Amino acid sequence: MAARYTIDPDISRASTLPGRYYSDAEAFERGKEKYFASSWQFIGDESHVKAPGQVVPIELLPGLLDEPIVLTRDANDTLHCLSNVCTHRGMKLCEGPCNERFLRCRYHGRRFGLDGRFQSMPEFEQAVGFPSETDHLAKVPLAQWGPLLFASAKPAATFETMMGPLMKRLAWLPLNDARHDASQSREYMVRCHWSLYVDNYLEGFHIPFIHGALNDAIDYETYRTEVFDWGNLQIAEAKGATTSFDPPTSSPDHGLRISAYYYWGFPNLMLNFYPWGVSINVVRPLSIDTTKVSFIRYVWDESKLAQSAGADLDRVEREDEQVVELVQRGIHSRFYSRGRFSPTREQGPHQFHRMLAERLAD
């Protein structure tokens, strides 16, 4: 049985998760189901399956969940997200992107429509009660925001519940104009427990100390965090001549020069909105002390790339990486137990630690 962890809901009294959490192998394993399988994960964009007949296999959180799913667009132009495992003997159906009229298992020939419905199977004429509902491919929950696609193995909440506050807040952004920029996307291997990386993301407290160039672009004094049920939003106002958003009158930020919106959705999804577009950061635990972080960039205004707070994401990432790897080494010290939260600057980490502890205790 994993150790029980508790976080005081009053941030002014609360202490962080103890250092032993970050080496608790049982908590790490339980977190796969408690945190990740029940969450919404970014899986790409609709350009992957823009025409009827297109089929694209995907691994949901490779290296952690390794759940085989497949995106299909059927003859009626309907997009589907399905289990990529044959309902006969568990064979993986689709092994690479292709154009097909149906899915056929190459192990024993079972066939499915692109909507996941069972169609045929040789040598099953004498099977009683066949086919049944369990012979169809399972439908995987799928959600879309603009061109962006998200899926979940077993969502603990609807996509609208998780992302609704952000979608409403930023409905005025030209998200439908965003295009994937593979040349600017990056992946980083970080030697730390995945939650330490998220901790670092969830507060702007360290910006003046770690990110000199970023601190020159944003107004630290007005930096703030808004907490929702399933995530939070950090808002950075611009400083100096930094390119900024001009929110419309319908926005609560109207009249402010917003440099960036940083959204986090539990447990590992980060959507960073800049005047030029959005950087989607996905944190993927590979082991208890190794994490892969993907920076996936979508651009709607290339002319603003060099003048915004997100102009040099690679430098900021390398600065963060150095810090969290040092924390990974320090957190296991015999002399470290638990820290305290800054009530004015660490609302995000406090929310995150509460969510981690509550779900393990569930």
Backbone hydrogen bonds, N-H to C=O, Kabsch-Sander energy under -0.5 kcal/mol:
donor,donor_aa,acceptor,acceptor_aa,energy
11,I,9,P,-0.9
13,R,10,D,-1.9
14,A,10,D,-1.6
16,T,339,G,-2.2
19,G,337,S,-2.0
21,Y,18,P,-1.8
22,Y,19,G,-1.2
23,S,20,R,-1.4
24,D,21,Y,-1.2
25,A,23,S,-1.2
28,F,24,D,-2.1
29,E,25,A,-2.2
30,R,26,E,-2.7
31,G,27,A,-1.9
32,K,28,F,-0.6
32,K,29,E,-1.1
33,E,29,E,-0.5
33,E,30,R,-0.8
34,K,30,R,-2.7
35,Y,31,G,-2.5
36,F,31,G,-1.7
37,A,32,K,-2.5
38,S,33,E,-0.6
39,S,36,F,-1.8
41,Q,151,A,-3.1
43,I,149,L,-2.5
44,G,149,L,-0.8
46,E,147,P,-2.1
48,H,45,D,-1.8
49,V,46,E,-1.2
50,K,47,S,-0.7
53,G,73,R,-3.8
54,Q,51,A,-1.8
55,V,98,C,-2.6
56,V,71,L,-2.8
58,I,69,I,-3.1
60,L,58,I,-0.6
60,L,67,E,-3.0
61,L,59,E,-0.7
64,L,61,L,-2.0
65,L,61,L,-1.7
66,D,60,L,-0.5
66,D,61,L,-1.7
67,E,60,L,-1.6
69,I,58,I,-2.9
69,I,67,E,-0.5
70,V,82,L,-2.4
71,L,56,V,-3.0
72,T,80,H,-2.3
73,R,54,Q,-1.6
74,D,78,T,-2.2
77,D,74,D,-2.2
80,H,72,T,-3.0
82,L,70,V,-2.7
83,S,138,A,-2.5
84,N,68,P,-2.3
86,C,91,M,-3.4
90,G,86,C,-1.5
93,L,84,N,-2.0
98,C,55,V,-2.2
100,E,53,G,-2.6
103,L,112,F,-3.1
105,C,110,R,-3.2
109,G,105,C,-1.7
111,R,120,S,-2.8
112,F,103,L,-3.2
113,G,117,R,-2.8
114,L,101,R,-0.5
116,G,113,G,-2.2
119,Q,111,R,-3.0
120,S,111,R,-1.2
124,F,121,M,-0.8
127,A,124,F,-1.3
130,F,127,A,-0.8
135,D,132,S,-1.9
136,H,133,E,-1.3
137,L,116,G,-3.0
140,V,81,C,-2.7
143,A,150,F,-2.7
145,W,148,L,-2.3
148,L,145,W,-2.1
149,L,44,G,-2.9
150,F,143,A,-2.6
151,A,41,Q,-2.5
152,S,141,P,-1.5
154,K,37,A,-2.1
156,A,38,S,-2.6
162,M,158,T,-2.1
163,M,159,F,-3.4
164,G,160,E,-1.8
166,L,163,M,-0.5
167,M,163,M,-2.8
168,K,164,G,-2.5
169,R,165,P,-1.9
170,L,166,L,-2.5
171,A,168,K,-1.0
173,L,170,L,-1.8
175,L,173,L,-1.8
177,D,174,P,-1.8
178,A,175,L,-1.7
179,R,299,V,-2.1
181,D,297,R,-2.8
182,A,180,H,-0.7
184,Q,181,D,-1.1
185,S,182,A,-0.9
186,R,295,F,-2.1
188,Y,293,V,-2.5
190,V,188,Y,-0.6
190,V,291,T,-3.4
192,C,190,V,-1.8
196,L,193,H,-1.5
197,Y,193,H,-1.0
198,V,194,W,-1.6
199,D,195,S,-2.7
200,N,196,L,-1.9
201,Y,197,Y,-1.7
202,L,198,V,-1.9
203,E,200,N,-0.9
207,I,204,G,-1.5
209,F,206,H,-0.8
210,I,206,H,-2.3
211,H,207,I,-1.9
212,G,210,I,-0.8
215,N,211,H,-2.5
216,D,212,G,-1.2
217,A,213,A,-0.6
217,A,214,L,-1.1
218,I,214,L,-1.4
219,D,237,E,-3.1
220,Y,218,I,-1.0
222,T,219,D,-1.1
223,Y,219,D,-0.5
223,Y,220,Y,-1.0
224,R,235,I,-1.6
226,E,233,L,-2.8
228,F,231,G,-3.1
232,N,264,W,-1.8
233,L,226,E,-2.9
234,Q,262,Y,-3.1
235,I,224,R,-2.6
236,A,260,A,-2.5
237,E,235,I,-0.5
238,A,257,R,-3.5
239,K,217,A,-2.1
242,T,239,K,-1.3
243,T,307,Q,-2.3
245,F,258,I,-3.4
251,S,248,P,-1.8
254,H,251,S,-1.7
255,G,247,P,-0.5
256,L,253,D,-2.3
258,I,245,F,-0.7
258,I,256,L,-1.2
259,S,236,A,-2.8
259,S,257,R,-0.5
260,A,236,A,-1.7
261,Y,273,F,-2.0
262,Y,234,Q,-3.0
263,Y,261,Y,-0.6
263,Y,271,L,-2.7
264,W,232,N,-2.5
265,G,269,L,-2.8
266,F,230,W,-2.4
269,L,265,G,-2.2
270,M,281,N,-2.1
271,L,263,Y,-2.5
272,N,270,M,-0.6
272,N,279,S,-2.6
273,F,261,Y,-3.0
273,F,271,L,-0.6
274,Y,272,N,-0.5
274,Y,277,G,-3.4
277,G,274,Y,-1.2
278,V,298,Y,-2.6
279,S,272,N,-2.7
280,I,278,V,-0.6
280,I,296,I,-3.2
281,N,270,M,-3.0
281,N,279,S,-0.7
282,V,280,I,-0.6
282,V,294,S,-2.0
283,V,268,N,-1.9
283,V,281,N,-0.5
284,R,282,V,-0.6
284,R,292,K,-3.2
286,L,290,T,-2.8
287,S,290,T,-1.8
290,T,287,S,-0.9
291,T,190,V,-2.7
292,K,284,R,-2.9
293,V,188,Y,-2.8
294,S,282,V,-2.4
294,S,292,K,-0.5
295,F,186,R,-3.4
296,I,280,I,-2.9
296,I,294,S,-0.6
297,R,295,F,-0.6
298,Y,278,V,-2.9
299,V,179,R,-2.6
300,W,276,W,-3.0
301,D,276,W,-2.0
304,K,301,D,-1.5
305,L,302,E,-1.7
307,Q,304,K,-0.7
308,S,304,K,-0.6
311,A,308,S,-1.7
313,L,310,G,-0.7
316,V,312,D,-1.7
317,E,313,L,-2.6
318,R,314,D,-2.3
319,E,315,R,-2.1
320,D,316,V,-2.4
321,E,317,E,-3.0
322,Q,318,R,-1.8
323,V,319,E,-1.5
324,V,320,D,-2.7
325,E,321,E,-1.8
326,L,322,Q,-1.4
327,V,323,V,-2.1
328,Q,324,V,-2.3
329,R,325,E,-1.3
330,G,326,L,-2.1
331,I,327,V,-3.0
333,S,330,G,-2.0
336,Y,333,S,-1.3
341,F,14,A,-1.0
346,E,342,S,-2.5
350,H,346,E,-1.7
351,Q,347,Q,-2.2
352,F,348,G,-2.4
353,H,349,P,-2.7
354,R,350,H,-2.0
355,M,351,Q,-2.3
356,L,352,F,-2.5
357,A,353,H,-2.4
358,E,354,R,-2.6
359,R,355,M,-1.9
360,L,356,L,-1.7
361,A,357,A,-1.7
362,D,358,E,-0.9
